[in-house]
Amino acid sequence: MAIQPSQPQGIGGVLDTGFQLYKSSLGAVWPISLLLAVVGMPPTLYWLFSGKPLPDATAGVGAALGLNDPASIAIGLLSGLLTMWVMSALYLKQHALGADVEMSVGDALKAALGRLATLIGATILFTLAVIVGLILLIVPGLILMITLMMYMALLLFENKGAVESLTGSHKLVWGNWWRTSAIFTVALILVMVIFMALALVAGVAAPFIGLGVDDIALVGLLGELAFNAVFNIFLMPFFSAVVIALYWDLKLRKEGGDLAARVNALNPA
C-alpha cells in the first residue's frame, strides 16, 4: 500500500509520513543499510589496524583528521564515494516502497550507480555554494543550505542534472523555507539525542573494558565505529524517510501553487 500522500500536510503530518515510511521500509532496506555501515568503516579501521600512531586531536585539525597521511586521504575518498552510491540506493528503494512501486535492492543499487557521477558533481556544487554563502555573511550560507538540500531527491527521483537539481531544489523550497527548516531541525534533534545517548554509554563502558583517559583516541575510534553502525543501519533510513516525505509535500505544494497561478491567469479579476 502506498504511503505517499495525495495532498499537502502540516509539519506534524510530514513527520508522521516520514515515520510511517521508516517503519514500513526498515525491514526491506536493511541490506542497503548494512552495506552503508560497511562502506563507512574503512577510514576508522585503517587507523585501528595500520599500526600507525592514532590521530592526535591536540596536534591541529589536519593531524586530527589524518590529512597528513596520503593513505588515509585515499581511503576516506573511496569510502565517501561508496557511501554516496549506497545512500542513493537507500533513497531510491524507500521512495519506491512509499509510492508502492516494485524495486529490488539490486535494482536500487544499479540505478544509484548510474546517477553517481551526476550526484558527485551536484554535491560539489552544493558544498561550494554553501561555503561561499557562509564566508559572505553566515546567513546566506544557512539559507542556501536549506533551499538546496533537496537536490539529491530531485536528481534521483526525477533524473535531473547536477545544476538543474540544485536550481529545482531552490524553487521547490523557496516559499516554504521555515517549514522545511523546522522539519529538518526536528529530525536532526532526534538523531542528536540518540548520538548523545550512545556517547554516554560509550563513556560509561570505557573503564570496564580497560580503556582510560590515556586511550582517548582509541575510545574515540571505537565509538566512531559503533556510532557508524547504529546510525547507518537504524538512523539513516529514518532521516532519508523524512527527506522523502518532505519532498512529496513540497512537490504537492508546488504543483498546487502552479495550478492556482494558471487558474488566476485564466480568470483575471
C-alpha positions as CSV (number, residue, x, y, z in Angstrom):
1,M,0.0,0.0,0.0
2,A,1.3,3.4,-0.9
3,I,2.4,5.8,1.8
4,Q,2.9,8.8,-0.5
5,P,0.2,11.4,0.4
6,S,-2.2,12.9,-2.1
7,Q,-2.4,16.4,-0.5
8,P,-0.1,18.8,1.3
9,Q,0.4,18.2,5.1
10,G,1.3,20.2,8.1
11,I,4.7,19.8,9.8
12,G,3.4,17.1,12.0
13,G,1.8,15.3,9.1
14,V,5.1,15.3,7.1
15,L,7.0,13.9,10.1
16,D,4.3,11.3,10.6
17,T,4.6,10.3,7.0
18,G,8.3,10.0,7.4
19,F,7.9,7.8,10.5
20,Q,5.4,5.6,8.6
21,L,7.8,5.2,5.7
22,Y,10.7,4.5,8.1
23,K,8.8,1.7,9.9
24,S,7.4,0.1,6.8
25,S,10.7,0.2,4.9
26,L,13.2,-0.8,7.6
27,G,12.7,-4.5,7.0
28,A,13.2,-4.1,3.3
29,V,16.2,-1.7,3.2
30,W,18.3,-3.4,5.9
31,P,20.7,-5.0,3.3
32,I,21.4,-1.5,1.9
33,S,21.7,0.0,5.4
34,L,24.1,-2.7,6.4
35,L,26.2,-2.1,3.3
36,L,26.1,1.6,4.1
37,A,27.6,0.9,7.5
38,V,30.3,-1.4,6.0
39,V,31.5,1.1,3.4
40,G,31.7,3.8,6.0
41,M,34.1,1.8,8.2
42,P,37.4,1.6,6.2
43,P,38.8,5.0,7.3
44,T,38.4,4.1,11.0
45,L,39.6,0.5,10.5
46,Y,42.7,1.9,8.8
47,W,43.7,3.8,11.9
48,L,42.9,0.9,14.2
49,F,44.9,-1.8,12.3
50,S,47.6,0.1,10.3
51,G,49.9,0.2,13.2
52,K,50.4,3.9,12.8
53,P,50.0,6.4,15.7
54,L,46.4,7.3,16.2
55,P,45.3,10.8,15.1
56,D,46.2,13.4,17.7
57,A,43.4,15.9,18.4
58,T,45.9,18.2,20.1
59,A,48.2,18.5,17.1
60,G,45.9,20.6,14.9
61,V,42.9,20.0,12.7
62,G,44.9,18.4,9.9
63,A,46.6,15.9,12.1
64,A,43.3,15.1,14.0
65,L,41.6,14.3,10.7
66,G,44.5,12.4,9.3
67,L,45.1,14.9,6.5
68,N,48.9,14.4,6.7
69,D,48.5,10.7,5.7
70,P,48.0,10.1,2.0
71,A,46.7,6.6,2.5
72,S,44.1,7.9,5.0
73,I,43.0,10.5,2.5
74,A,42.7,7.9,-0.3
75,I,40.7,5.5,1.8
76,G,38.5,8.3,3.0
77,L,37.7,9.5,-0.5
78,L,36.9,5.9,-1.6
79,S,34.7,5.4,1.4
80,G,32.9,8.7,0.7
81,L,32.2,7.7,-2.9
82,L,30.9,4.3,-1.9
83,T,28.8,5.9,0.8
84,M,27.2,8.3,-1.7
85,W,26.4,5.4,-4.0
86,V,24.8,3.2,-1.3
87,M,22.9,6.1,0.2
88,S,21.4,6.9,-3.2
89,A,20.2,3.3,-3.4
90,L,18.6,3.7,0.0
91,Y,16.7,6.8,-1.2
92,L,15.6,5.1,-4.3
93,K,14.4,1.9,-2.5
94,Q,12.5,3.8,0.1
95,H,10.9,6.1,-2.4
96,A,9.7,3.1,-4.5
97,L,8.3,1.5,-1.3
98,G,6.5,4.7,-0.4
99,A,5.0,5.0,-3.9
100,D,4.1,1.3,-4.0
101,V,6.5,0.7,-6.9
102,E,8.4,-2.6,-7.3
103,M,12.2,-2.1,-7.0
104,S,14.6,-4.7,-5.7
105,V,17.7,-3.9,-3.7
106,G,19.8,-4.9,-6.8
107,D,17.8,-2.5,-9.0
108,A,18.2,0.3,-6.5
109,L,22.0,-0.2,-6.4
110,K,22.2,-0.4,-10.2
111,A,20.1,2.8,-10.6
112,A,22.1,4.6,-8.0
113,L,25.4,3.7,-9.7
114,G,24.1,5.2,-12.9
115,R,23.5,8.5,-11.2
116,L,26.7,8.6,-9.1
117,A,28.8,10.8,-11.4
118,T,26.0,13.4,-11.6
119,L,25.5,13.2,-7.8
120,I,29.1,13.8,-7.2
121,G,29.0,16.9,-9.4
122,A,25.9,18.2,-7.7
123,T,27.3,17.6,-4.3
124,I,30.5,19.5,-5.1
125,L,28.4,22.5,-6.4
126,F,26.2,22.3,-3.3
127,T,29.2,22.3,-1.0
128,L,30.8,25.3,-2.8
129,A,27.5,27.3,-2.8
130,V,27.1,26.8,1.0
131,I,30.7,27.6,1.7
132,V,30.6,30.8,-0.3
133,G,27.4,31.7,1.5
134,L,28.9,31.1,4.9
135,I,32.0,33.1,4.1
136,L,29.9,36.0,3.0
137,L,27.7,36.6,6.0
138,I,26.8,33.2,7.5
139,V,23.1,33.7,7.0
140,P,23.2,33.4,3.2
141,G,25.0,30.1,3.7
142,L,22.3,28.8,6.0
143,I,19.6,29.9,3.7
144,L,21.3,28.1,0.7
145,M,21.9,25.0,2.8
146,I,18.2,24.5,3.3
147,T,17.0,25.7,-0.1
148,L,19.4,23.5,-2.0
149,M,19.2,20.4,0.3
150,M,16.5,18.7,-1.8
151,Y,18.9,18.4,-4.8
152,M,19.5,14.7,-4.1
153,A,15.8,13.9,-4.2
154,L,15.3,15.7,-7.5
155,L,18.4,14.2,-9.0
156,L,17.4,10.6,-8.0
157,F,13.7,10.7,-8.4
158,E,13.3,13.0,-11.4
159,N,16.6,12.2,-13.2
160,K,17.6,15.9,-13.2
161,G,21.2,17.0,-13.9
162,A,23.6,18.5,-11.4
163,V,22.8,22.2,-11.9
164,E,19.1,21.5,-12.7
165,S,18.7,19.6,-9.4
166,L,20.1,22.4,-7.4
167,T,18.0,25.2,-9.1
168,G,15.0,22.9,-8.8
169,S,15.6,22.4,-5.1
170,H,15.8,26.2,-4.6
171,K,12.4,26.7,-6.5
172,L,10.8,23.8,-4.5
173,V,11.9,25.0,-1.1
174,W,11.6,28.8,-1.6
175,G,8.4,30.0,0.0
176,N,8.4,27.0,2.4
177,W,11.8,27.7,3.9
178,W,10.7,27.9,7.5
179,R,8.6,24.7,7.3
180,T,11.5,22.9,5.7
181,S,13.9,24.2,8.3
182,A,11.6,23.1,11.1
183,I,11.2,19.6,9.8
184,F,14.9,19.1,9.2
185,T,15.6,20.6,12.7
186,V,13.2,18.1,14.4
187,A,14.8,15.2,12.5
188,L,18.3,16.3,13.5
189,I,17.4,16.8,17.1
190,L,16.1,13.3,17.3
191,V,19.3,12.0,15.7
192,M,21.5,14.1,18.1
193,V,19.7,12.9,21.2
194,I,20.4,9.3,20.2
195,F,24.0,10.2,19.4
196,M,24.5,11.7,22.8
197,A,22.9,8.7,24.4
198,L,25.4,6.5,22.6
199,A,28.3,8.7,23.6
200,L,27.2,8.5,27.2
201,V,27.0,4.7,27.0
202,A,30.5,4.5,25.4
203,G,31.9,6.8,28.1
204,V,30.5,4.7,30.9
205,A,31.6,1.4,29.3
206,A,35.2,2.5,28.5
207,P,36.6,1.9,32.0
208,F,35.1,-1.6,32.1
209,I,36.9,-2.7,29.0
210,G,40.3,-1.4,30.2
211,L,40.3,2.0,28.5
212,G,41.1,5.1,30.3
213,V,41.9,8.8,29.7
214,D,45.2,7.9,28.1
215,D,43.3,5.9,25.5
216,I,41.0,8.7,24.5
217,A,41.9,8.5,20.8
218,L,41.2,4.7,20.8
219,V,38.0,5.3,22.6
220,G,37.0,7.8,20.0
221,L,37.7,5.5,17.1
222,L,35.8,2.6,18.7
223,G,32.9,4.9,19.5
224,E,33.0,6.1,15.9
225,L,32.7,2.5,14.6
226,A,29.8,1.8,16.9
227,F,28.0,5.1,16.0
228,N,28.6,4.5,12.3
229,A,27.0,1.1,12.5
230,V,24.0,2.2,14.6
231,F,23.5,5.4,12.6
232,N,23.6,3.8,9.1
233,I,21.6,0.7,10.0
234,F,18.9,2.3,12.1
235,L,19.0,6.1,11.9
236,M,20.0,6.9,8.3
237,P,16.8,5.2,7.0
238,F,14.8,7.5,9.3
239,F,16.5,10.6,8.1
240,S,16.1,9.6,4.4
241,A,12.4,8.8,5.0
242,V,11.9,12.3,6.4
243,V,13.6,13.8,3.4
244,I,11.4,11.8,1.0
245,A,8.2,12.7,2.9
246,L,9.3,16.4,2.8
247,Y,10.0,16.0,-1.0
248,W,6.5,14.7,-1.5
249,D,4.9,17.5,0.5
250,L,6.9,20.2,-1.3
251,K,6.0,18.8,-4.7
252,L,2.3,18.8,-3.8
253,R,2.5,22.4,-2.6
254,K,4.5,23.5,-5.7
255,E,2.0,21.8,-8.1
256,G,-0.9,23.3,-6.2
257,G,0.7,26.8,-6.4
258,D,1.3,26.4,-10.1
259,L,-2.2,25.2,-10.7
260,A,-3.6,28.2,-8.7
261,A,-1.5,30.6,-10.7
262,R,-2.7,29.2,-14.0
263,V,-6.4,29.4,-12.9
264,N,-5.9,33.0,-11.8
265,A,-4.3,33.8,-15.2
266,L,-7.3,32.4,-17.0
267,N,-9.7,34.2,-14.7
268,P,-8.3,37.8,-14.3
269,A,-10.1,39.9,-11.7
